[in-house]
Amino acid sequence: MTREKTLRIRLDEKEWQKLHTYADNKGVAMSHIIREYIRRLPQVMIKNQDEPE
């Protein structure tokens, strides 16, 4: 899968440390943890851009 989109977020020190520690303990990158959480989100219907409102 080609990843073409980038998401930049701001974290405070506590949030960053929590994510960093969790990822380190799992032996994966922090971005991997974020992608896994996103994959677990419920499916939503995406409105067709061509449909009128």
Rosetta constraint file for C-alpha pairs under 8 A:
AtomPair CA 11 CA 15 HARMONIC 5.66 0.50
AtomPair CA 11 CA 16 HARMONIC 5.69 0.50
AtomPair CA 12 CA 16 HARMONIC 6.15 0.50
AtomPair CA 13 CA 17 HARMONIC 5.96 0.50
AtomPair CA 14 CA 18 HARMONIC 6.09 0.50
AtomPair CA 15 CA 19 HARMONIC 6.24 0.50
AtomPair CA 16 CA 20 HARMONIC 5.92 0.50
AtomPair CA 17 CA 21 HARMONIC 5.90 0.50
AtomPair CA 18 CA 22 HARMONIC 6.13 0.50
AtomPair CA 19 CA 23 HARMONIC 6.08 0.50
AtomPair CA 19 CA 30 HARMONIC 6.45 0.50
AtomPair CA 19 CA 33 HARMONIC 7.98 0.50
AtomPair CA 20 CA 24 HARMONIC 5.98 0.50
AtomPair CA 20 CA 30 HARMONIC 6.17 0.50
AtomPair CA 21 CA 25 HARMONIC 6.07 0.50
AtomPair CA 22 CA 26 HARMONIC 6.31 0.50
AtomPair CA 23 CA 27 HARMONIC 5.98 0.50
AtomPair CA 23 CA 28 HARMONIC 5.25 0.50
AtomPair CA 23 CA 29 HARMONIC 5.82 0.50
AtomPair CA 23 CA 30 HARMONIC 5.35 0.50
AtomPair CA 23 CA 33 HARMONIC 6.58 0.50
AtomPair CA 24 CA 28 HARMONIC 6.22 0.50
AtomPair CA 24 CA 29 HARMONIC 7.34 0.50
AtomPair CA 28 CA 32 HARMONIC 6.42 0.50
AtomPair CA 28 CA 33 HARMONIC 7.49 0.50
AtomPair CA 29 CA 33 HARMONIC 6.87 0.50
AtomPair CA 30 CA 34 HARMONIC 6.55 0.50
AtomPair CA 31 CA 35 HARMONIC 6.16 0.50
AtomPair CA 32 CA 36 HARMONIC 6.16 0.50
AtomPair CA 33 CA 37 HARMONIC 6.39 0.50
AtomPair CA 34 CA 38 HARMONIC 6.31 0.50
AtomPair CA 35 CA 39 HARMONIC 6.19 0.50
AtomPair CA 36 CA 40 HARMONIC 6.47 0.50
AtomPair CA 37 CA 41 HARMONIC 6.72 0.50
AtomPair CA 47 CA 51 HARMONIC 7.66 0.50
